[in-house]
Amino acid sequence: MTTIAATGHMDLTDDSVQLVRAALRDVLIEHGDSELVGLSCIARGSDSLFAEALLEAGGRLVVVLPSRDYRRARVKPDHAPTFDRLVEAADEVLVMPYETANREAYEAANQQLIGRADRVVAVWNGEPPSGKGGGTADVVLAARDAGLPVDVVWPAGAQRRA
């Protein structure tokens, strides 16, 4: 069994979505020689694209939610159908013990991802941490500090929204 945690940018351009989706499928195929378990916070963008690719590959999804109010407070109406579908498809849903989605809750969710994973897939453009904590670069650095292999996915032509 291989357990892969996902992290990545939420703000992919529309043109980047298909590029990232294809690259994630390729990474999952590389690691698909055993049972796949994927951990994701299923946020808009990279997290949801990873979860969808994992399910398409026959993997089992574990959703990690930063707080009890995450769905209500953080999931935008246009992402809600995807979010709800992925929660429904998950084998397990872990909710961090926080009422509100804040920096501490996001950091706890990221620690859960790293703590349960054998490796991390990061849809990441390589930019350093923003200093806000809990972002993609922070997760990549924490995973590397924990000794986890990190597969960086940033296909040619991928961009973030300005």
Residue pairs with C-beta under 8 A, 6 or more apart in sequence:
1 34
1 35
1 36
1 37
2 31
2 34
2 35
2 36
2 37
2 118
2 119
3 37
3 38
3 39
3 116
3 117
3 118
3 119
4 28
4 31
4 36
4 37
4 38
4 39
4 54
4 117
4 118
4 119
4 120
4 121
5 38
5 39
5 40
5 113
5 114
5 116
5 117
5 119
5 120
5 121
5 143
6 38
6 39
6 40
6 41
6 46
6 47
6 50
6 51
6 54
6 113
6 120
6 121
6 122
6 123
7 46
7 47
7 110
7 113
7 120
7 121
7 122
7 123
7 124
7 136
7 139
7 140
7 143
8 20
8 45
8 46
8 47
8 49
8 50
8 121
8 122
8 123
8 124
8 136
8 153
9 45
9 46
9 123
9 124
9 125
9 136
9 160
10 43
10 44
10 45
10 46
10 47
11 45
11 160
11 161
12 20
12 45
12 46
12 49
12 123
12 158
12 159
12 160
12 161
13 158
13 159
13 160
13 161
15 157
15 159
16 155
16 157
16 158
16 159
16 160
17 49
19 155
19 156
19 157
19 158
20 46
20 49
20 123
20 153
20 155
20 158
21 49
21 52
21 53
22 155
23 123
23 153
23 154
23 155
24 49
24 50
24 53
24 121
24 123
24 153
25 53
25 56
25 57
27 121
27 151
27 153
28 36
28 53
28 54
28 57
28 59
29 57
30 151
31 119
32 57
32 58
32 59
35 59
35 60
36 54
36 57
36 58
36 59
36 60
37 59
37 60
37 61
37 62
37 91
38 50
38 51
38 54
38 59
38 60
38 61
38 62
39 62
39 64
39 112
39 113
39 116
39 117
40 47
40 48
40 50
40 51
40 54
40 61
40 62
40 63
40 64
40 86
40 113
41 47
41 63
41 64
41 65
41 66
41 109
41 113
42 48
42 51
42 63
42 82
42 83
42 86
42 87
43 74
44 75
44 76
44 79
44 82
45 123
46 123
46 136
48 79
48 82
48 83
48 86
49 123
50 121
50 123
51 61
51 63
51 86
51 89
52 82
52 86
54 61
55 61
55 86
55 89
60 91
61 86
61 89
61 90
61 91
61 92
62 90
62 91
62 92
62 93
62 94
62 116
63 86
63 87
63 90
63 92
63 93
63 94
64 94
64 96
64 109
64 112
64 113
65 71
65 93
65 94
65 95
65 96
65 109
66 96
66 98
66 101
66 105
66 106
66 108
66 109
67 73
67 95
67 96
67 98
67 99
67 100
67 101
67 102
67 105
68 95
68 98
68 99
69 99
69 100
69 101
70 95
70 101
70 105
71 80
71 83
71 87
73 100
73 101
74 101
75 83
87 93
94 112
96 105
96 108
96 109
96 112
97 108
98 104
98 105
98 108
103 132
103 133
103 134
106 133
106 134
107 133
107 134
110 134
110 138
110 139
110 142
111 142
113 120
113 139
114 120
114 139
114 142
114 143
114 146
114 148
117 143
117 148
118 148
118 149
119 148
119 149
119 150
119 151
120 139
120 140
120 143
120 148
120 149
120 150
120 151
121 150
121 151
121 153
122 136
122 139
122 140
122 143
122 150
122 151
122 152
122 153
123 136
123 153
123 154
124 136
124 137
124 140
124 152
124 153
124 154
125 154
125 158
125 160
126 152
126 154
127 137
128 137
129 135
129 137
129 138
129 141
130 137
140 150
140 152
143 150
144 150
